[in-house]
Amino acid sequence: MTIDKEIKKGITRGDVILVAAVLLLSAILFIMSFSGERETLRAEIYLSGEKVQEILLSDITESYTIKIGECELLIEKNGVTFISSECSDKLCIKKGKLTRKGDAMACVPEKVVVNIKSIKGKTPDSVTY
Amino acid sequence: MKSKKVATLGIMGALALVLGFMENMLVPDIPFLPVGAKPGLSNIVTMYAATAMGLPGAVYITFIKVIFALITRGVTASFMSLCGGLLSALAVSILIKYEGKIFSFLGIGITGALMHNMGQLFGASVISGTFTIFNYAKYLLIFSLITGAVTGSMLMLLMPRLNKLQQT
């Protein structure tokens, strides 16, 4: 099992295109997800693939905790935080508070997913509280 | 299978596990890391296996890592490792055939890291039942670029020495 192929030195044009494409794509994704109003945040909470809660964070006056599956979430006006979970790696807790549109975190072992979105299709002005 | 091949695969499998274990210890000390993301140093071994033995070599290393993840970190982690590892092994094995023509090891490393992360997100989506987790992809994209470039260029530097080793 010898490697008969000569290893070429230096980067190729393909490398440059790849790096540029990934940079561009992630820039677009970041701009798309983080632009917009922060006041109209909405948290979508999934358990085992089913959307179990949809919370309009701006409506919250007093923060509270909810239990979704084996995870406990702290719901506040400015974000959602995983505060406890039965999972082994606790990555969901390490993530901290999800505060911005486009933020997402999952506790994969417990099948709990939280996505922060803004109110779909509505500008802040047209929202009736 | 020739005995030399068995021995080489054994050493590479062990190396992949050690690198993976070491980076697990390092992760808490690396700043600005997206939660759950790792440098993927063991991908250097997978890429080398793909270079030396093609897809079967890369898949072999992937399965060693998957079994290790199953024993040490549980079913969820090993399933995600399997999804990421197989997709990455497949992409790297194809691209390595055209090394220097399409991508150098730098581009191959980046593609491997990208595929590994996307495969893991896919695995996480399957387990949790919702593809909305792909919202997290934007963090991993930019991170794959850095880790892939690191692992790719490490292999580029190591390759001439490894080649010399193979010929003895």
Interface residues (C-beta under 8 A of the other chain):
Chain A: M1 T2 I3 K5 I7 K8 K9 G10 I11 T12 G14 D15 L18 V19 V22 L23 L25 S26 L29 F30 S33 E44 Y46 S48 G49 E50 C87 S88 D89 L91 K94 K95 G102 D103 A104 M105 A106 V108 P109 K111 V112 V113 N115
Chain B: K2 K4 K5 T8 V35 G36 T51 A52 M53 R73 G74 T76 A77 M80 E99 G100 K101 I102 F103 S104 F105 L106 G107 I110 T111 L114 A124 I127 S128 G129 T130 T132 I133 N135 Y136 A137 K138 L141 I142 S144 L145 A149 M156 M159 P160 N163 Q166 Q167
